[in-house]
């Protein structure tokens, strides 16, 4: 995807929730007719050719939260480069989450800050 923000939006969430310190991107290319699964992270995914999936995402007014799954291993000859990525790019929890309370049932026990979020949710009647 031509947008750095859209391509690496999950980086911040993975870093913040998973505690990973170093993030890398693996750039690879697929044939245009390669079957992939595409959709928003919290909705049903559809099977499309990779070129159609890229076109679908590029044509969205708000493409945040879209993901593409390749249902096979990526071959070494398909990899073009491995590089570091900016870890603060993207959004937390979900697009437009700023100012919204995180869902307490989606947090793992023991996750940093989850007890405080659960207590706050209980006081709000969740």
C-alpha positions as CSV (number, residue, x, y, z in Angstrom):
1,X,0.0,0.0,0.0
2,X,1.3,3.5,-0.7
3,X,0.3,4.8,2.7
4,X,2.9,4.2,5.4
5,X,0.2,4.9,8.1
6,X,-2.2,2.3,6.7
7,X,0.4,-0.3,6.1
8,X,1.9,-0.2,9.6
9,X,-1.1,0.8,11.7
10,X,-1.0,-2.4,13.8
11,X,2.6,-1.7,14.8
12,X,1.6,0.5,17.7
13,X,-0.9,-1.9,19.1
14,X,1.5,-4.9,18.8
15,X,4.2,-2.9,20.6
16,X,2.0,-1.5,23.3
17,X,0.1,-4.7,24.1
18,X,2.8,-7.3,23.4
19,X,5.7,-5.4,24.9
20,X,7.8,-6.0,21.8
21,X,10.7,-3.6,21.6
22,X,11.9,-4.1,18.1
23,X,9.5,-4.2,15.2
24,X,10.4,-5.1,11.6
25,X,8.5,-5.1,8.4
26,X,8.9,-7.8,5.8
27,X,8.2,-6.4,2.3
28,X,7.1,-9.0,-0.2
29,X,5.3,-9.2,-3.5
30,X,2.6,-11.6,-4.6
31,X,1.3,-12.3,-8.1
32,X,-1.9,-10.2,-8.8
33,X,-4.0,-13.3,-9.0
34,X,-2.8,-14.8,-5.7
35,X,-5.8,-15.7,-3.5
36,X,-5.9,-13.8,-0.1
37,X,-8.4,-13.1,2.6
38,X,-9.2,-9.4,3.2
39,X,-11.5,-7.5,5.6
40,X,-11.6,-5.3,8.7
41,X,-10.1,-6.8,11.8
42,X,-13.4,-7.3,13.5
43,X,-15.5,-8.4,10.6
44,X,-15.9,-11.3,8.2
45,X,-13.1,-11.6,5.6
46,X,-13.6,-12.4,1.9
47,X,-11.4,-14.3,-0.5
48,X,-10.1,-12.2,-3.4
49,X,-7.2,-12.0,-5.7
50,X,-4.3,-9.9,-4.1
51,X,-4.7,-7.2,-6.7
52,X,-8.5,-6.9,-6.0
53,X,-7.8,-6.8,-2.2
54,X,-5.3,-4.0,-2.7
55,X,-7.8,-2.1,-4.9
56,X,-10.6,-2.7,-2.3
57,X,-8.5,-1.2,0.5
58,X,-7.1,1.7,-1.6
59,X,-10.7,2.6,-2.6
60,X,-12.0,2.8,1.0
61,X,-12.8,6.2,2.4
62,X,-11.4,5.0,5.8
63,X,-9.1,2.0,5.3
64,X,-7.9,1.8,8.9
65,X,-8.4,-1.6,10.4
66,X,-8.2,-3.6,7.2
67,X,-6.0,-6.6,7.1
68,X,-4.9,-9.1,4.4
69,X,-4.1,-12.7,5.2
70,X,-2.0,-14.8,2.8
71,X,-3.1,-18.4,3.5
72,X,0.3,-19.9,2.7
73,X,3.9,-19.5,3.6
74,X,5.8,-16.6,1.9
75,X,8.7,-17.9,-0.1
76,X,12.2,-16.5,0.3
77,X,12.2,-15.4,-3.3
78,X,9.1,-13.3,-2.7
79,X,10.8,-11.3,0.0
80,X,12.2,-8.0,-1.2
81,X,13.5,-6.5,2.1
82,X,13.3,-6.5,5.9
83,X,13.4,-3.2,7.6
84,X,12.7,-1.5,10.9
85,X,9.4,0.4,11.3
86,X,8.3,3.4,13.4
87,X,6.6,1.9,16.5
88,X,4.3,4.8,17.3
89,X,2.5,4.7,13.9
90,X,-1.1,3.7,14.1
91,X,-3.9,3.5,16.6
92,X,-4.6,1.8,19.9
93,X,-7.4,-0.7,20.4
94,X,-9.3,0.3,17.3
95,X,-9.6,3.2,14.8
96,X,-11.1,6.4,16.4
97,X,-10.5,5.0,19.9
98,X,-9.2,8.3,21.2
99,X,-11.5,9.5,23.9
100,X,-13.4,6.2,24.1
101,X,-13.2,3.8,27.0
102,X,-11.5,0.4,26.0
103,X,-13.6,-2.7,26.2
104,X,-12.6,-4.5,29.5
105,X,-13.7,-7.9,28.1
106,X,-11.1,-7.7,25.3
107,X,-8.2,-7.3,27.7
108,X,-6.1,-10.2,28.9
109,X,-5.7,-10.8,32.6
110,X,-2.3,-9.6,33.8
111,X,-2.0,-7.2,30.8
112,X,-0.5,-3.9,31.8
113,X,-3.3,-1.6,33.0
114,X,-6.1,-4.1,32.6
115,X,-7.0,-4.2,36.3
116,X,-7.5,-0.5,36.4
117,X,-9.6,-0.5,33.2
118,X,-11.8,-3.3,34.6
119,X,-12.3,-1.4,37.9
120,X,-13.2,1.7,36.0
121,X,-15.6,-0.3,33.8
122,X,-17.3,-1.8,36.9
123,X,-17.9,1.7,38.3
124,X,-19.5,2.7,35.1
125,X,-21.8,-0.3,35.1
126,X,-20.3,-2.4,32.3
